[in-house]
Amino acid sequence: MLRPSLPIDPHLPIDRDAAARLLSWIVGNHLGSFTQGNAGLRLGSTVAAYDESAARLEGLSRLLWGVVPALVGGCSVPGVEAIVEGLTNGTDPDHPAYWGEAGDMDQRLVEMAALAVFLREQPDLLNRLMPQASRENLFRWLSRIQDARINPSNWRFFRILVIDSLASVDWPVDGKCLAEELDFIDSQYVGEGWYKDGDKIERFDYYNPFAFHFYGLLYARWHSVDDPERSARYIERARTFALSYRHWFAEDGAAIAYGRSMTYRFGTACFWGLLAEIGHPELSVGKLRGLWSRSMCWWLGQSIFDAEGHLTVGYGYPSLLMSEFYNSSQSPLWALKAFAPLALPADHPFWSTEEEADDPPAIHSVAVSRQTTWRSNGVAYLMAPPPRHREIRHVADKYAKFAYSSHHGFCVESLDWIASGFAGDNMLAFSRNGLVWTFRTDVYEAVLEDGELTTVWSPLPGCRVTTRQRPTDAGELRESTVETDLPLKVLATGHAADLWVPPRSLQQVIDGEGPPENRPAAEGSTLFSDLRDLDGRLKRRLLPSAPNTNLIHPHSAVPALLGSIQAGRSLMRTYLTAGRRS
C-alpha cells in the first residue's frame, strides 16, 4: 500500500502546532470525498450493517470530533463551511441529500452526538453559517433521539449530549428523559474507575475511555457550575480510571490490542487529552502529555492511511477480517476524538510542559473487571476473563485469549485453519480428530486474587479445564488442569511475532516433515515470543498464523506446543516469555 507523506515527523513529540497541522491534513484529505450537498462522506466500497445514508452521515459527523476542539482552541481548520452546508442539507427533509429520520436503534442516533457537541461548543459559528430555518431543521432532526428506542449501553450518553445541547439553545426538551439517562449512566459504574456497558453484559474495554469518561468529562466541562455534584463525580471517576488506564500503554505509546472496535486506532489517546483539561493529582501534566503524544506517534508509524490520506478499516494495516458489522469505510474517523486537547489554549501547561515518561508499577490488577495488566520487555500485556456475549465479530479472539499485547497484536480466525498448519495466539485448544478445534470462549467461573487469574471453562462436552495464570518478572506462568472423558489432541500457543513461516499441514508439523525445527521460539524482526512446556511432554514447534489475521503483523507466527492427553485428569504447565527485541 502506498503511504502518504505525513505533515509532521512522527519521531518527534507532538506539540500543539504539529497536532493542528496533522488534523488539518486529515480533514483536508477528506474534502474531495463529500457526497451530494456535502451531506456526507464516501470513502470506499465496503459497507456496514446500516444503510448508506447513515454511513455517509457517519463520515461527516466524525470529522467534527477533531474539528470542534480545534475551533474551540482557535485553530484554523479547512472545510468548516462545507461541513455546515452538509448539516444544513442533511437535516432538510426537502433536500435530496436528507439523511432521513432516525429510527429505533438507528446509527443516526450515534452520529447525533458529534453534531450535538458542535452545537453546544460553537453556537455562534452555527448561527453565523446557518439560517434560522436550517437551525430549526437541525434541532428538530436531533430531537428524534428523545423518544427513539435506544441501546441500553454507552449509547445512552448520546441522548444525554443531544438533549443537553438542545436545551442550551432553548429548544424544548424532555427533562425527565435526561434525568433518567443520567441515572442510567450512574447505574453502569462498577467502581475503580470502570463502567460496564449494558445491564446484562459486562465489557471492560476501550469504550470506557472512548465513551463513558470522554462524554462524562464533556458534561463536567459544561455543568461545573449548575450541576457541580455530578460533574465532580465524573471527574473523580475519570481520575481513578486514569490510574488503571495508564497500564494499557507500553513505553513507546503502543496501546494493548484488546476487544472490539480496534479500527478506531489512535482514538485510544482521546482520554488523556481531555483529562488534561482538569488535571490529575497523581499524574503530572507532563505525564499526561507524554501518554497522549507517544500514543499518537506510535500510530503514525503504522500503515493506517491509504494513498489519499484516508484512515482505513483495520488496525496496524488495512484489514476487514478484524472489523465489526458496524464498521463502514467512514467509521475509523472516530479516531479524531484524540484531537480533544486542541481545545486547550496555546499557553496551557499541557502544551508548554515537556513530555514526561510514565513508569507505572510493574503489575496492576482491577478487582471489578478481574483484569491484570503488566509491562515486560518494553511491552504492555493484559489478561482477563471473557465477557458473556456473542454479538461481536470474532468475539472469542477479541476477548477470550489468555493474554493480549501492545505490540504482538492478536489473531482472528485462530481456530479455522489449524488442520492446514496455521494457528492463532494465546490459546489452549482441544480436538477429538485433529480437524475441528475448540478453545476458551466462555467461563463458568473467574476469580482474580493476588494477581493470579483462575478461570473454569469447557471447550467441549465431557471436558472441564481450570486455568491459572500469573505474570512474573520476565513472562507469564499458565497452569491448566484438564478433566476429560475422552482422549484429546492439544495445542497451546504464545504471543505472535512478526515473521513469516512456510505453511505445512498440522500432521506434517507434528511428524517433523519439511525444514528442521531449529527455531521453535518465534524470533521476528522486532519481536520475540517463546512458550515452554515445564513438564516436557509436548512437542515444541513454530506455527504460522494465517496471513492477514494478526491485527498488527500481516505475516506472523506463534510458538506452539503439540501433543495428546488421555482420558482422566492431566496437568499442563507452560511458561511464556515475549517482548521487543533490542
PADREN-775381 format. One record per residue (C-alpha): residue number from 1; residue in one letter; x, y, z. Coordinates in steps of 0.02 Angstrom, whole numbers, plus 32768, in hexadecimal, padded with zeros to 4 digits. Layout:
BEGIN
> NUM, A, X, Y, Z
...
end
This chain:
BEGIN
> 1, M, 8000, 8000, 8000
> 2, L, 8040, 80AC, 7FD2
> 3, R, 8058, 8115, 806E
> 4, P, 803C, 81D1, 8065
> 5, S, 80BA, 824D, 80A6
> 6, L, 8088, 8286, 8153
> 7, P, 8089, 8341, 817A
> 8, I, 80EA, 8325, 821C
> 9, D, 817C, 82BB, 8255
> 10, P, 8134, 8226, 82B5
> 11, H, 81DB, 820D, 830D
> 12, L, 81CD, 82B4, 8368
> 13, P, 815A, 82E2, 83F9
> 14, I, 80B9, 832E, 83B9
> 15, D, 80A3, 83E3, 83EC
> 16, R, 8007, 844C, 83D1
> 17, D, 803D, 848C, 8327
> 18, A, 8065, 83DD, 82EB
> 19, A, 7FBD, 839B, 832A
> 20, A, 7F60, 8427, 82D0
> 21, R, 7FBF, 8405, 822E
> 22, L, 7F9D, 834B, 823B
> 23, L, 7EE3, 8368, 8256
> 24, S, 7ED9, 83E4, 81C6
> 25, W, 7F33, 8366, 8157
> 26, I, 7EB9, 82DB, 8183
> 27, V, 7E1F, 8348, 816E
> 28, G, 7E61, 8392, 80CD
> 29, N, 7E7F, 82E5, 8086
> 30, H, 7DC5, 82C3, 8096
> 31, L, 7D7D, 8360, 8048
> 32, G, 7D81, 8314, 7F9B
> 33, S, 7D16, 8281, 7FD4
> 34, F, 7C7A, 82E1, 8005
> 35, T, 7BD9, 829E, 7FBB
> 36, Q, 7B44, 82FE, 7F79
> 37, G, 7B27, 83A3, 7FD2
> 38, N, 7BC0, 8383, 803E
> 39, A, 7B4B, 831D, 80AC
> 40, G, 7BC0, 828B, 80C2
> 41, L, 7C62, 8232, 8097
> 42, R, 7C7C, 819B, 802A
> 43, L, 7D2A, 8151, 8042
> 44, G, 7D1D, 80A1, 7FFE
> 45, S, 7CAE, 8018, 7FBB
> 46, T, 7CA1, 7FAF, 8059
> 47, V, 7C03, 7FBB, 80C2
> 48, A, 7BC2, 7FA9, 8174
> 49, A, 7B20, 7F5F, 81B6
> 50, Y, 7AC6, 8007, 81A9
> 51, D, 7A8A, 8060, 810C
> 52, E, 7AF8, 80CA, 809C
> 53, S, 7AA9, 816E, 80CD
> 54, A, 7AD9, 814F, 8182
> 55, A, 7B88, 8119, 814D
> 56, R, 7BA2, 81BA, 80EC
> 57, L, 7B65, 8220, 8180
> 58, E, 7BE0, 81BF, 81ED
> 59, G, 7C72, 8200, 8188
> 60, L, 7C39, 82B5, 8193
> 61, S, 7C0E, 82B0, 824C
> 62, R, 7CB0, 825B, 8282
> 63, L, 7D19, 82E3, 8233
> 64, L, 7CCC, 8353, 82B8
> 65, W, 7D20, 82F5, 8347
> 66, G, 7DC2, 8346, 830D
> 67, V, 7D7F, 83E5, 82BF
> 68, V, 7D1C, 8423, 8356
> 69, P, 7DAA, 8422, 83D7
> 70, A, 7E1B, 8475, 8356
> 71, L, 7D9B, 8500, 833E
> 72, V, 7D85, 8513, 83FA
> 73, G, 7E41, 8528, 840A
> 74, G, 7E49, 85A9, 837F
> 75, C, 7E9E, 853A, 82FF
> 76, S, 7E7C, 854B, 8246
> 77, V, 7E2B, 84B1, 81F8
> 78, P, 7DFF, 849B, 8141
> 79, G, 7D51, 846F, 8106
> 80, V, 7CE9, 84B6, 8195
> 81, E, 7C71, 850F, 811F
> 82, A, 7C5C, 8471, 80B8
> 83, I, 7C37, 840C, 8155
> 84, V, 7BB3, 8488, 818E
> 85, E, 7B66, 8484, 80E0
> 86, G, 7B5E, 83C8, 80F2
> 87, L, 7B05, 83D8, 8199
> 88, T, 7A8B, 8450, 814A
> 89, N, 7A60, 83DF, 80B8
> 90, G, 7A65, 833C, 8118
> 91, T, 79E0, 8378, 8192
> 92, D, 7970, 83C9, 810F
> 93, P, 78DF, 8352, 80E6
> 94, D, 78C9, 83A7, 803D
> 95, H, 797F, 8393, 8006
> 96, P, 79B3, 82FB, 7F9D
> 97, A, 7A43, 82DB, 8018
> 98, Y, 79D0, 82D2, 80B1
> 99, W, 7A10, 824E, 812A
> 100, G, 7963, 8211, 8155
> 101, E, 7912, 820C, 8200
> 102, A, 796C, 81A4, 8282
> 103, G, 7912, 8103, 82AD
> 104, D, 791F, 8095, 8346
> 105, M, 79CF, 8051, 8367
> 106, D, 7A0A, 80B6, 82D0
> 107, Q, 7ABF, 80E2, 82A7
> 108, R, 7A83, 8194, 828F
> 109, L, 7A69, 819C, 834B
> 110, V, 7B22, 8178, 8364
> 111, E, 7B5A, 81FE, 82EB
> 112, M, 7AEB, 8281, 833C
> 113, A, 7B68, 828D, 83CB
> 114, A, 7BEE, 82E7, 8367
> 115, L, 7B6D, 835E, 831F
> 116, A, 7B30, 8382, 83CE
> 117, V, 7BDF, 83AA, 840B
> 118, F, 7BF5, 8420, 8376
> 119, L, 7B53, 8477, 83A4
> 120, R, 7B82, 8483, 845D
> 121, E, 7C33, 84C1, 8443
> 122, Q, 7C22, 852D, 83A7
> 123, P, 7B73, 8579, 83A9
> 124, D, 7BAD, 8621, 8366
> 125, L, 7BFF, 85D0, 82CF
> 126, L, 7B61, 856F, 82A7
> 127, N, 7AF9, 860D, 82BB
> 128, R, 7B6A, 8666, 8240
> 129, L, 7B71, 85DC, 81BE
> 130, M, 7AC2, 8591, 81CA
> 131, P, 7A20, 85F1, 81AB
> 132, Q, 799E, 85E8, 8234
> 133, A, 7930, 8570, 81D2
> 134, S, 79C4, 84FB, 81B9
> 135, R, 79F1, 8500, 8271
> 136, E, 793F, 84D1, 829C
> 137, N, 7949, 843F, 8222
> 138, L, 79E7, 8406, 827C
> 139, F, 7998, 8416, 8328
> 140, R, 78FB, 83BB, 82EF
> 141, W, 7961, 832E, 82A1
> 142, L, 79CA, 831B, 8340
> 143, S, 792D, 831A, 83AC
> 144, R, 78FB, 8270, 836A
> 145, I, 7978, 8220, 83E3
> 146, Q, 7909, 8252, 8475
> 147, D, 7884, 81CF, 844E
> 148, A, 78E3, 8150, 83E3
> 149, R, 7906, 80A4, 842C
> 150, I, 79C0, 80A2, 844F
> 151, N, 7A42, 8022, 8483
> 152, P, 7A51, 800C, 8541
> 153, S, 7B0C, 802C, 853D
> 154, N, 7B87, 80BB, 851F
> 155, W, 7B09, 80F4, 849C
> 156, R, 7AA6, 8145, 852A
> 157, F, 7B2C, 81CA, 8535
> 158, F, 7B01, 81FB, 8481
> 159, R, 7A52, 8227, 84BC
> 160, I, 7A99, 8289, 854E
> 161, L, 7B0C, 82EF, 84DD
> 162, V, 7A81, 8315, 8461
> 163, I, 79FD, 8346, 84E1
> 164, D, 7A7C, 83B0, 853E
> 165, S, 7AB0, 840A, 849F
> 166, L, 79FE, 842A, 8468
> 167, A, 79D6, 8471, 8513
> 168, S, 7A6A, 84E7, 8503
> 169, V, 7A14, 853B, 846D
> 170, D, 7969, 853D, 84C3
> 171, W, 791F, 84B3, 8457
> 172, P, 7895, 8453, 84B2
> 173, V, 78DC, 83B7, 8504
> 174, D, 78A1, 832B, 8574
> 175, G, 78F3, 834F, 861A
> 176, K, 78B2, 82AD, 8666
> 177, C, 7904, 8249, 85DA
> 178, L, 79A9, 82A2, 85F8
> 179, A, 79A2, 827C, 86B2
> 180, E, 797B, 81C5, 8691
> 181, E, 7A0E, 81B5, 861B
> 182, L, 7A85, 8206, 8696
> 183, D, 7A49, 8189, 8718
> 184, F, 7A66, 80FB, 869C
> 185, I, 7B1B, 8130, 8684
> 186, D, 7B33, 812D, 8740
> 187, S, 7AEA, 807D, 8743
> 188, Q, 7B74, 8045, 86CD
> 189, Y, 7C01, 807B, 8741
> 190, V, 7C4A, 7FE5, 879D
> 191, G, 7CDC, 8035, 87F8
> 192, E, 7D99, 804E, 87E9
> 193, G, 7D7B, 80C7, 875A
> 194, W, 7D23, 8048, 86EB
> 195, Y, 7C78, 8041, 869C
> 196, K, 7C25, 7FA6, 8658
> 197, D, 7BCD, 7FBA, 85B1
> 198, G, 7B1C, 7F74, 85BE
> 199, D, 7AAF, 7F2A, 8645
> 200, K, 7AC5, 7E75, 8610
> 201, I, 7B75, 7E7F, 85C7
> 202, E, 7C0F, 7EB8, 8622
> 203, R, 7C95, 7EF1, 85A9
> 204, F, 7D30, 7F48, 85E8
> 205, D, 7D8B, 7F8A, 8550
> 206, Y, 7DB1, 8028, 84EE
> 207, Y, 7CFF, 8067, 84F5
> 208, N, 7D25, 80A6, 85A3
> 209, P, 7D9E, 812B, 8561
> 210, F, 7D48, 8138, 84B6
> 211, A, 7C9E, 815B, 84FD
> 212, F, 7C77, 8158, 85B6
> 213, H, 7D06, 81C3, 85F7
> 214, F, 7D16, 822C, 855A
> 215, Y, 7C60, 8260, 855F
> 216, G, 7C60, 826E, 861C
> 217, L, 7CEF, 82EB, 8614
> 218, L, 7C94, 834E, 858F
> 219, Y, 7BFB, 8354, 8600
> 220, A, 7C69, 838F, 868F
> 221, R, 7CAF, 841A, 8620
> 222, W, 7C01, 8456, 85F9
> 223, H, 7BB2, 8444, 86A6
> 224, S, 7C38, 8465, 8728
> 225, V, 7BCE, 84F7, 8768
> 226, D, 7B18, 84BE, 8758
> 227, D, 7B35, 8404, 877C
> 228, P, 7BD3, 8405, 87E6
> 229, E, 7BB1, 8362, 8842
> 230, R, 7B9D, 82F7, 87A7
> 231, S, 7C2C, 8350, 874F
> 232, A, 7C9E, 832E, 87E2
> 233, R, 7C69, 8278, 87E0
> 234, Y, 7C96, 8266, 8728
> 235, I, 7D3E, 82B9, 8746
> 236, E, 7D68, 824C, 87DA
> 237, R, 7D3A, 81AF, 877B
> 238, A, 7DA6, 81E5, 86E8
> 239, R, 7E3B, 8206, 8759
> 240, T, 7E27, 815C, 87AA
> 241, F, 7E18, 810A, 86FF
> 242, A, 7EB9, 815E, 86C7
> 243, L, 7F1C, 80FD, 8748
> 244, S, 7EE2, 805C, 86F3
> 245, Y, 7EE3, 8097, 8640
> 246, R, 7F98, 80D1, 8645
> 247, H, 7FC7, 8018, 8650
> 248, W, 7F78, 7FF6, 85A6
> 249, F, 8007, 8053, 8550
> 250, A, 80B8, 8019, 8530
> 251, E, 8153, 8085, 8543
> 252, D, 814C, 80BE, 848E
> 253, G, 8092, 80E9, 8492
> 254, A, 804B, 804B, 8442
> 255, A, 7FA5, 8019, 8491
> 256, I, 7F72, 7F68, 84BB
> 257, A, 7F0E, 7F1D, 842B
> 258, Y, 7E73, 7ED7, 847F
> 259, G, 7DB9, 7ECB, 8460
> 260, R, 7D46, 7F1B, 83E2
> 261, S, 7D55, 7FB4, 8372
> 262, M, 7E10, 7FAD, 835A
> 263, T, 7DFC, 800C, 82B7
> 264, Y, 7DEA, 80AD, 831C
> 265, R, 7EA7, 80A6, 8335
> 266, F, 7EEE, 8145, 8383
> 267, G, 7E44, 8166, 83CF
> 268, T, 7E91, 8108, 8461
> 269, A, 7EF0, 81A9, 8489
> 270, C, 7E56, 8219, 8493
> 271, F, 7E40, 8202, 854F
> 272, W, 7EEC, 8249, 8578
> 273, G, 7ECD, 82E8, 8515
> 274, L, 7E26, 830A, 8568
> 275, L, 7E64, 82DD, 8616
> 276, A, 7EEC, 8361, 8606
> 277, E, 7E68, 83E8, 860E
> 278, I, 7E3E, 83C1, 86C3
> 279, G, 7EE5, 8376, 86F4
> 280, H, 7F12, 82E5, 8765
> 281, P, 7F58, 82EB, 8816
> 282, E, 7FC9, 8254, 87FA
> 283, L, 7FF5, 8264, 8742
> 284, S, 8054, 8302, 8712
> 285, V, 8021, 8364, 8679
> 286, G, 80C5, 832D, 862A
> 287, K, 8094, 8277, 8641
> 288, L, 7FE7, 8296, 85F8
> 289, R, 8033, 82EA, 8561
> 290, G, 80B0, 825D, 854F
> 291, L, 8029, 81D7, 8556
> 292, W, 7FC8, 8234, 84D0
> 293, S, 8059, 8263, 845F
> 294, R, 80B3, 81BB, 8461
> 295, S, 8011, 8163, 8436
> 296, M, 7FF3, 81D6, 83A2
> 297, C, 80A6, 81C1, 8365
> 298, W, 809D, 8104, 836F
> 299, W, 8002, 8103, 8303
> 300, L, 804F, 8177, 8283
> 301, G, 80D7, 80F4, 826C
> 302, Q, 8057, 8071, 8236
> 303, S, 8009, 8056, 818A
> 304, I, 7F62, 80A3, 81B7
> 305, F, 7F49, 811E, 8128
> 306, D, 7F2A, 80F5, 8071
> 307, A, 7F7F, 8152, 7FE2
> 308, E, 7EFF, 81DF, 7FEF
> 309, G, 7F1C, 81F8, 80A7
> 310, H, 7E7A, 81A6, 80DF
> 311, L, 7E75, 8139, 817A
> 312, T, 7E52, 8086, 8145
> 313, V, 7DEC, 7FFE, 8199
> 314, G, 7E6B, 7F94, 81F5
> 315, Y, 7EE7, 7FA4, 8282
> 316, G, 7FA2, 7FA0, 825D
> 317, Y, 7F78, 7F96, 81A3
> 318, P, 7ED8, 7F8D, 8139
> 319, S, 7E71, 7EF1, 8164
> 320, L, 7DBA, 7EC7, 8160
> 321, L, 7DD5, 7E23, 81BC
> 322, M, 7DDE, 7E7C, 8264
> 323, S, 7D52, 7EF9, 8243
> 324, E, 7CA7, 7EFD, 8293
> 325, F, 7BFF, 7EF8, 823C
> 326, Y, 7BEB, 7FAE, 826F
> 327, N, 7C8A, 7FE6, 8215
> 328, S, 7C70, 8041, 8171
> 329, S, 7CFC, 808E, 810C
> 330, Q, 7CDD, 812F, 816D
> 331, S, 7CDD, 80E3, 821C
> 332, P, 7D99, 80F7, 8240
> 333, L, 7D81, 81B4, 824B
> 334, W, 7D48, 8196, 82FE
> 335, A, 7E04, 81A0, 831E
> 336, L, 7DFA, 825D, 830C
> 337, K, 7DBE, 8265, 83C1
> 338, A, 7E77, 825F, 83E8
> 339, F, 7E85, 8315, 83B4
> 340, A, 7E23, 834B, 844F
> 341, P, 7EB9, 83A8, 849C
> 342, L, 7EB6, 8425, 840D
> 343, A, 7E2A, 8479, 8470
> 344, L, 7EAF, 84AA, 84EF
> 345, P, 7F00, 8555, 84CF
> 346, A, 7FB3, 855F, 8493
> 347, D, 7FF0, 8598, 853E
> 348, H, 7F9E, 8508, 859B
> 349, P, 801D, 849F, 85FC
> 350, F, 7FEE, 8408, 8592
> 351, W, 8042, 845E, 84FE
> 352, S, 80C9, 84C1, 855A
> 353, T, 810A, 8431, 85C5
> 354, E, 8183, 83B1, 857F
> 355, E, 814D, 82FD, 8573
> 356, E, 8177, 828B, 8603
> 357, A, 8189, 81CE, 85FF
> 358, D, 8108, 816B, 865F
> 359, D, 814F, 80D9, 86C1
> 360, P, 80BC, 808B, 871F
> 361, P, 80CB, 7FF8, 8798
> 362, A, 80FA, 7F59, 873A
> 363, I, 8058, 7EFB, 875D
> 364, H, 7FAB, 7F46, 8776
> 365, S, 7F08, 7EEA, 879C
> 366, V, 7E55, 7F28, 8798
> 367, A, 7DDF, 7EC4, 8806
> 368, V, 7D3B, 7EFA, 87B5
> 369, S, 7D71, 7EC8, 8706
> 370, R, 7DE2, 7E37, 873E
> 371, Q, 7E68, 7E7A, 86CA
> 372, T, 7F23, 7E82, 86E4
> 373, T, 7F99, 7EEC, 867D
> 374, W, 8056, 7EEC, 8683
> 375, R, 80F1, 7F22, 8624
> 376, S, 817E, 7EAF, 85F2
> 377, N, 820B, 7EC5, 8574
> 378, G, 81C7, 7F6A, 8534
> 379, V, 8117, 7F28, 8515
> 380, A, 8071, 7F3D, 8571
> 381, Y, 8007, 7EA2, 8590
> 382, L, 7F58, 7E7C, 85CE
> 383, M, 7F00, 7DE0, 860B
> 384, A, 7E45, 7DD7, 862E
> 385, P, 7DB3, 7D5E, 862F
> 386, P, 7D42, 7D6B, 8596
> 387, P, 7C9B, 7DC6, 85A6
> 388, R, 7BFC, 7D65, 8583
> 389, H, 7BC3, 7DA7, 84DC
> 390, R, 7BC8, 7D6F, 8428
> 391, E, 7B94, 7E02, 83BB
> 392, I, 7C44, 7E3C, 8391
> 393, R, 7C98, 7DF4, 82F7
> 394, H, 7D23, 7D79, 8329
> 395, V, 7CF1, 7D99, 83DD
> 396, A, 7D58, 7D0A, 8424
> 397, D, 7DF6, 7D4A, 83D0
> 398, K, 7DD7, 7DFB, 840E
> 399, Y, 7DAE, 7DD0, 84C3
> 400, A, 7DD1, 7D1A, 84EF
> 401, K, 7E8B, 7D06, 84CE
> 402, F, 7EF9, 7CE4, 8564
> 403, A, 7F57, 7D88, 854D
> 404, Y, 7F60, 7E24, 84DF
> 405, S, 7FF4, 7E90, 84AE
> 406, S, 8019, 7F41, 8476
> 407, H, 8094, 7F08, 83F1
> 408, H, 8072, 7E53, 83C4
> 409, G, 7FBC, 7E72, 839A
> 410, F, 7F3F, 7DE5, 8399
> 411, C, 7F01, 7D74, 830E
> 412, V, 7E50, 7D59, 82D2
> 413, E, 7E18, 7CB5, 8281
> 414, S, 7E8C, 7C61, 82FE
> 415, L, 7E39, 7BB7, 82F3
> 416, D, 7DFF, 7BB4, 823F
> 417, W, 7E9E, 7B78, 81E9
> 418, I, 7EF8, 7B0D, 8268
> 419, A, 7EEB, 7A6E, 8200
> 420, S, 7F42, 7ACF, 8174
> 421, G, 7FD0, 7AFB, 81E9
> 422, F, 7F9C, 7BAB, 821D
> 423, A, 7F78, 7BDC, 82D1
> 424, G, 7F48, 7C75, 8333
> 425, D, 7F99, 7CB8, 83D0
> 426, N, 7F82, 7CA1, 848C
> 427, M, 7F0D, 7C0E, 8492
> 428, L, 7EFE, 7B5C, 84D1
> 429, A, 7E9B, 7AFD, 844E
> 430, F, 7E57, 7A4C, 844D
> 431, S, 7E1D, 79D5, 83C5
> 432, R, 7DDA, 7925, 83BB
> 433, N, 7E0D, 7908, 8306
> 434, G, 7E92, 798B, 82DF
> 435, L, 7E1C, 79E3, 8266
> 436, V, 7DA0, 7A43, 82D2
> 437, W, 7DEC, 7AA4, 8363
> 438, T, 7DA0, 7B04, 83F4
> 439, F, 7DE6, 7B74, 847C
> 440, R, 7DAB, 7BE6, 8508
> 441, T, 7D16, 7C4F, 84D1
> 442, D, 7CB4, 7C5D, 8573
> 443, V, 7CD7, 7C3A, 862A
> 444, Y, 7C72, 7BEE, 86B6
> 445, E, 7CD9, 7C46, 8739
> 446, A, 7D5F, 7CCC, 873E
> 447, V, 7DC0, 7D02, 87D8
> 448, L, 7E4D, 7D81, 87E4
> 449, E, 7EB1, 7D77, 8884
> 450, D, 7F5D, 7DBE, 88A9
> 451, G, 7F7C, 7DD9, 87F0
> 452, E, 7F52, 7D24, 87C1
> 453, L, 7EBE, 7D07, 874E
> 454, T, 7E61, 7C62, 875B
> 455, T, 7DDE, 7C35, 86D8
> 456, V, 7D74, 7B98, 86CC
> 457, W, 7D39, 7B6D, 861E
> 458, S, 7D04, 7AE1, 85A9
> 459, P, 7D44, 7AD9, 84F6
> 460, L, 7CD0, 7A47, 84C9
> 461, P, 7C57, 79CF, 851E
> 462, G, 7CAA, 795A, 8599
> 463, C, 7D41, 79CD, 85B3
> 464, R, 7D5A, 7A48, 8641
> 465, V, 7DF3, 7AB9, 864F
> 466, T, 7E30, 7B20, 86E1
> 467, T, 7EB6, 7B9D, 86AB
> 468, R, 7F22, 7C05, 871E
> 469, Q, 7F88, 7C95, 86D8
> 470, R, 8008, 7CFF, 8730
> 471, P, 807E, 7D83, 86E9
> 472, T, 8133, 7D7C, 8723
> 473, D, 81C7, 7DF2, 8714
> 474, A, 81F6, 7DA9, 866A
> 475, G, 8159, 7D57, 8626
> 476, E, 80BA, 7CFB, 8653
> 477, L, 8096, 7C53, 86A5
> 478, R, 7FFF, 7BF1, 8668
> 479, E, 7FC2, 7B53, 86BE
> 480, S, 7F2A, 7AF4, 867F
> 481, T, 7EDA, 7A5F, 86D3
> 482, V, 7E79, 79FE, 864F
> 483, E, 7DF3, 797F, 867E
> 484, T, 7DB2, 7923, 85E5
> 485, D, 7D48, 788A, 85C0
> 486, L, 7DA2, 786A, 851C
> 487, P, 7E56, 7872, 84DD
> 488, L, 7E77, 7919, 8487
> 489, K, 7EF7, 796C, 8418
> 490, V, 7F3F, 7A0C, 8463
> 491, L, 7F87, 7AAC, 841B
> 492, A, 7FCA, 7B3B, 8486
> 493, T, 800E, 7BDD, 843D
> 494, G, 8064, 7C7C, 8478
> 495, H, 806B, 7D2E, 8435
> 496, A, 807D, 7D4B, 837A
> 497, A, 811F, 7D94, 8337
> 498, D, 813F, 7DEF, 8294
> 499, L, 818A, 7D6B, 8223
> 500, W, 815C, 7CFA, 8192
> 501, V, 815D, 7C3D, 81A6
> 502, P, 8136, 7BCA, 8112
> 503, P, 808E, 7B73, 812C
> 504, R, 8083, 7AB7, 813C
> 505, S, 7FF2, 7A49, 816E
> 506, L, 7FE3, 7A2A, 8227
> 507, Q, 800F, 7973, 8212
> 508, Q, 80AE, 79A2, 81B4
> 509, V, 80DD, 7A15, 8242
> 510, I, 80BD, 798F, 82C4
> 511, D, 811F, 790D, 8260
> 512, G, 81AF, 7987, 8247
> 513, E, 81A4, 7982, 8189
> 514, G, 81F0, 7A11, 8128
> 515, P, 8273, 7A8C, 816B
> 516, P, 82C4, 7A5B, 8210
> 517, E, 8276, 7AA2, 82AE
> 518, N, 830D, 7B0B, 82DE
> 519, R, 82AF, 7BA6, 8316
> 520, P, 821A, 7B77, 8383
> 521, A, 821C, 7C24, 83D1
> 522, A, 81D1, 7CAE, 8365
> 523, E, 825C, 7D29, 8340
> 524, G, 821B, 7DB5, 82D2
> 525, S, 826E, 7E52, 8293
> 526, T, 822E, 7EBA, 8325
> 527, L, 81DC, 7E3D, 839C
> 528, F, 81FD, 7D96, 83EF
> 529, S, 818A, 7D16, 843F
> 530, D, 81A9, 7C6D, 848F
> 531, L, 813E, 7BE9, 84E4
> 532, R, 8188, 7B59, 8546
> 533, D, 813B, 7ABC, 858F
> 534, L, 817A, 7AB4, 8642
> 535, D, 8159, 79F8, 8647
> 536, G, 81A9, 79D0, 85A0
> 537, R, 811A, 7965, 855D
> 538, L, 80E4, 79CF, 84C7
> 539, K, 813C, 79EA, 8422
> 540, R, 8182, 7A98, 840C
> 541, R, 815E, 7AE2, 8361
> 542, L, 8150, 7B87, 8304
> 543, L, 80AE, 7BA2, 82A4
> 544, P, 807B, 7C2D, 822E
> 545, S, 7FDB, 7C8C, 824B
> 546, A, 7F6B, 7C9A, 81B3
> 547, P, 7F9E, 7D31, 814B
> 548, N, 7F4B, 7DD7, 8176
> 549, T, 7EF8, 7D90, 8213
> 550, N, 7F6B, 7DE7, 828F
> 551, L, 7F35, 7E9A, 82B2
> 552, I, 7FE3, 7EE6, 82A9
> 553, H, 804E, 7E70, 823F
> 554, P, 800D, 7E2F, 8197
> 555, H, 8088, 7D9E, 81A6
> 556, S, 8098, 7D56, 8255
> 557, A, 80C7, 7CB5, 82AD
> 558, V, 80AB, 7C6D, 8359
> 559, P, 810F, 7BF8, 83C9
> 560, A, 80A7, 7B5B, 83E1
> 561, L, 809F, 7ABD, 844B
> 562, L, 804C, 7A24, 83FF
> 563, G, 801C, 797D, 8447
> 564, S, 7F92, 790E, 848C
> 565, I, 7F45, 78EB, 8535
> 566, Q, 7EEB, 784F, 856F
> 567, A, 7E3F, 7846, 85BF
> 568, G, 7E44, 7878, 8675
> 569, R, 7E9F, 7904, 86CB
> 570, S, 7F39, 795C, 8683
> 571, L, 7FA1, 79F0, 86BA
> 572, M, 7FEF, 7A60, 8635
> 573, R, 806E, 7AE1, 866E
> 574, T, 80B5, 7B5E, 85F1
> 575, Y, 8122, 7BF7, 8600
> 576, L, 8116, 7C85, 8582
> 577, T, 8195, 7D0D, 855F
> 578, A, 8182, 7D98, 84DF
> 579, G, 81B6, 7E49, 84BC
> 580, R, 820D, 7EC1, 8448
> 581, R, 82B9, 7E9C, 8402
> 582, S, 833C, 7F1F, 842C
end
